[in-house]
């Protein structure tokens, strides 16, 4: 069942270790904009899935993270949210994993479910498996009345 969240209000996401992110809800517009960001980057289809996941997570994060708590510079002073700061935050493996698991994964599960029987990436359905045996031969034409 798909649960609709009709609220566009940001919420706080607790990622542990004193880190909290205020995030806007993921919408179709945000995902489309993130994909557009990726299309304009150095990403390519030849990259490993893990590398593409990092690029996508950062593109989405730059659009949804509005504020944070528990993020500071080397001296421990709080720093404002910036695109570079978001990228640096997601370069910390446990933070990236928590963001993926707690924020992105529930939205991406729907994407995976709808693509369970997608055609071949080349655009043809030649990669699909046959589901019925071939017909034994030609059938006779039905007589006309």
ZAKEGU-316602 format. One line per field, with one value per residue (C-alpha): chain; x, z, y; residue in three letters; residue number from 1. Coordinates in Angstrom, 2 decimals. Example, Ala and Ser with C-alpha at 12.3 -4.5 7.8 and 13.67 -1.06 7.14 Angstrom:
chaine = (A  A)
east = (12.30  13.67)
up = (7.80  7.14)
north = (-4.50  -1.06)
residu = (Ala  Ser)
num = (1  2)
***
This chain:
chaine = (A  A  A  A  A  A  A  A  A  A  A  A  A  A  A  A  A  A  A  A  A  A  A  A  A  A  A  A  A  A  A  A  A  A  A  A  A  A  A  A  A  A  A  A  A  A  A  A  A  A  A  A  A  A  A  A  A  A  A  A  A  A  A  A  A  A  A  A  A  A  A  A  A  A  A  A  A  A  A  A  A  A  A  A  A  A  A  A  A  A  A  A  A  A  A  A  A  A  A  A  A  A  A  A  A  A  A  A  A  A  A  A  A  A  A  A  A  A  A  A  A  A  A  A  A  A  A  A  A  A  A  A  A  A  A  A  A  A  A  A  A  A  A  A  A)
east = (0.00  1.26  0.87  0.25  1.83  -0.08  2.10  4.92  6.26  9.94  10.75  13.77  15.67  17.82  20.85  22.51  25.67  23.95  23.38  19.96  18.91  15.87  14.65  11.94  9.80  10.99  8.71  8.67  10.03  12.98  13.82  13.56  15.81  18.34  18.39  18.90  21.86  23.33  22.86  24.97  27.73  30.57  28.35  28.09  26.30  29.70  30.16  29.62  26.17  27.68  29.29  26.03  24.19  26.54  26.09  22.29  22.18  24.23  22.07  18.90  20.48  21.48  17.82  16.16  18.50  17.31  19.10  21.18  22.30  25.49  27.65  30.76  34.15  37.51  37.30  33.79  32.04  28.62  28.64  25.78  24.25  25.94  26.07  29.77  29.05  26.29  28.69  31.36  28.82  27.75  31.40  31.34  30.38  28.11  26.25  25.79  24.52  22.06  20.78  20.32  18.60  16.41  15.50  16.07  15.40  11.67  11.17  13.43  11.74  8.73  11.05  12.52  9.12  7.72  10.76  10.54  9.66  11.16  12.42  16.08  18.14  18.82  15.15  14.15  12.44  14.84  16.39  13.08  12.57  9.89  6.86  5.06  6.24  6.23  3.08  3.22  2.41  0.08  -3.62  -6.19  -8.33  -11.83  -14.59  -16.87  -20.57)
up = (0.00  -0.81  2.05  0.96  2.96  1.98  4.12  2.52  5.93  6.58  9.29  11.44  10.65  13.51  12.10  15.44  17.12  17.70  13.98  12.94  9.47  8.68  5.37  2.93  1.65  -1.50  -4.38  -8.06  -8.78  -6.42  -7.94  -11.48  -10.56  -8.93  -12.05  -14.13  -11.89  -12.48  -16.24  -16.18  -14.09  -14.82  -14.08  -16.74  -17.17  -17.04  -13.38  -10.59  -9.01  -5.69  -7.25  -8.94  -5.62  -3.95  -6.76  -6.61  -2.81  -2.87  -5.61  -3.62  -0.33  -1.77  -2.58  0.59  3.49  4.82  8.15  10.45  14.02  15.16  12.19  12.86  11.49  12.72  15.78  16.64  15.59  14.01  10.24  7.98  5.41  2.01  -1.05  -0.40  3.26  2.32  -0.03  2.71  5.23  2.91  2.32  5.91  5.38  8.44  7.66  4.03  5.06  7.58  5.07  2.45  4.86  6.81  4.18  0.61  0.74  1.53  -1.57  -3.83  -2.95  -5.01  -7.94  -7.74  -7.41  -10.52  -12.55  -11.67  -15.25  -17.17  -20.70  -21.53  -20.92  -24.67  -25.27  -26.75  -24.96  -26.46  -23.04  -21.62  -21.08  -23.01  -20.91  -23.34  -25.61  -29.36  -31.30  -32.89  -36.38  -38.49  -37.75  -40.51  -41.53  -40.13  -42.71  -43.60  -43.15)
north = (0.00  3.48  5.90  9.47  12.24  15.34  17.59  19.55  20.53  19.78  17.26  16.52  13.35  12.00  10.17  9.49  10.79  14.13  14.72  15.94  17.08  19.17  17.77  18.69  15.82  14.08  14.96  14.15  17.63  17.08  13.70  15.10  18.02  15.67  13.50  16.62  17.56  14.11  14.37  17.53  15.91  13.52  10.51  7.84  4.53  2.80  3.77  1.26  1.29  2.36  5.43  6.37  5.92  8.41  10.94  10.58  10.80  14.01  15.53  14.81  15.91  19.29  19.89  18.56  19.43  22.77  22.91  20.74  20.32  18.65  19.65  21.72  22.66  21.35  23.63  22.43  25.63  25.16  25.65  26.71  24.38  24.75  22.48  21.79  21.12  18.63  16.83  16.72  15.42  12.61  11.70  10.39  6.74  6.22  9.45  8.45  5.00  6.46  9.04  6.33  3.93  6.35  8.92  7.78  4.04  4.23  6.40  4.37  1.08  2.16  2.87  -0.63  -2.30  -0.69  -1.76  -5.45  -6.41  -3.52  -4.11  -4.37  -1.20  -1.08  -0.34  -3.68  -6.51  -9.06  -9.59  -10.81  -14.51  -16.40  -17.21  -19.53  -22.34  -21.69  -22.56  -26.05  -24.80  -22.76  -22.97  -23.52  -20.59  -20.79  -21.43  -18.55  -18.93)
residu = (Unk  Unk  Unk  Unk  Unk  Unk  Unk  Unk  Unk  Unk  Unk  Unk  Unk  Unk  Unk  Unk  Unk  Unk  Unk  Unk  Unk  Unk  Unk  Unk  Unk  Unk  Unk  Unk  Unk  Unk  Unk  Unk  Unk  Unk  Unk  Unk  Unk  Unk  Unk  Unk  Unk  Unk  Unk  Unk  Unk  Unk  Unk  Unk  Unk  Unk  Unk  Unk  Unk  Unk  Unk  Unk  Unk  Unk  Unk  Unk  Unk  Unk  Unk  Unk  Unk  Unk  Unk  Unk  Unk  Unk  Unk  Unk  Unk  Unk  Unk  Unk  Unk  Unk  Unk  Unk  Unk  Unk  Unk  Unk  Unk  Unk  Unk  Unk  Unk  Unk  Unk  Unk  Unk  Unk  Unk  Unk  Unk  Unk  Unk  Unk  Unk  Unk  Unk  Unk  Unk  Unk  Unk  Unk  Unk  Unk  Unk  Unk  Unk  Unk  Unk  Unk  Unk  Unk  Unk  Unk  Unk  Unk  Unk  Unk  Unk  Unk  Unk  Unk  Unk  Unk  Unk  Unk  Unk  Unk  Unk  Unk  Unk  Unk  Unk  Unk  Unk  Unk  Unk  Unk  Unk)
num = (1  2  3  4  5  6  7  8  9  10  11  12  13  14  15  16  17  18  19  20  21  22  23  24  25  26  27  28  29  30  31  32  33  34  35  36  37  38  39  40  41  42  43  44  45  46  47  48  49  50  51  52  53  54  55  56  57  58  59  60  61  62  63  64  65  66  67  68  69  70  71  72  73  74  75  76  77  78  79  80  81  82  83  84  85  86  87  88  89  90  91  92  93  94  95  96  97  98  99  100  101  102  103  104  105  106  107  108  109  110  111  112  113  114  115  116  117  118  119  120  121  122  123  124  125  126  127  128  129  130  131  132  133  134  135  136  137  138  139  140  141  142  143  144  145)
***
